[in-house]
Amino acid sequence: MTFYKLGVLGYPLEHSLSPKLHRYFLQQTNLSGSYDLFEVPPDQLAKWVSSISALGLTGFNVTIPHKISIMPYLKDISESAKMIGAVNTVIVKPDGLYGDNTDAEGFIAPLRHQFNGRHALILGSGGASRAVAYALKKAGIETITIYSRSAGLELTPDLLSDVICLVNATPVGMFPDIDKSPVSIELLKALPKEALVYDLIYNPVQTRLLKEASDLNLEVQGGLSMLISQGAYSFELWTGIEKRHELISHALEKRELFGN
């Protein structure tokens, strides 16, 4: 019987719910396997990659801060991951490591919002941000602004006045710093009343950003549905078990198992 040795590569990982999720997927598909945390600082990435054979991994997810920096170590990368410019899923094969990106599909999966052109604002410029931009373009967004504090762009009410979709792709507000938000209430008030506020953070399930946006009667979407959806796509890539839609549906029904 095949044993699927899986995990997630990132730093830090104390917030990660991926082990709970993928152990649930293994249980639901009656597969034997494990899913572990590989907390690797950026300066230790090369050393960790060289140890993959010894670890006996089948595949692994990639999260902050390695989604871009893992790419030079891969033998090949899917076309979508190349276009996005980031990898969140690695399949380990006898001849090397193969990269893919399921973040874009995971991001779009829970959306029922009609964008009809318009303007989206993405907070953050890392690997997740690139996947979101790719997904929003496919969903029909016409103009995308990527905001990064390091680039010196300042958020102002005028910048948000025509934004139909505001996405937080930064770790601001993530456990344990749950009292923080990347956007002030004053800026949220500048959004059109039909705007969607989407926070990729899933721990906590309801971030301060989502609570404050909801209090303003804006439509909100948290990151747990994205986590479940992208995770099911990754699980299918590793195992070849084509049950991602069934796994997503079941996991969403049992979301309390993964939320907090």
Secondary structure, 3 states (H helix, E strand, C coil): CCEEEEEEEECCCCCCCHHHHHHHHHHHCCCEEEEEEEECCHHHHHHHHCCHHHHCCCEEEECCCCCCCCHHHCCEECHHHHHHCCCCEEEEECCEEEEECCHHHHHHCCCCCCCCEEEEEEECCCHHHHHHHHHHHHCCEEEEEEECHHHCCCCCHHHHCCEEEEEECCCCCCCCCCCCCCCCHHHHCCCCCCCEEEECCCCCCCCHHHHHHHHCCCEEECCHHHHHHHHHHHHHHHHCCCCHHHHHHHHHHCHHHCCC
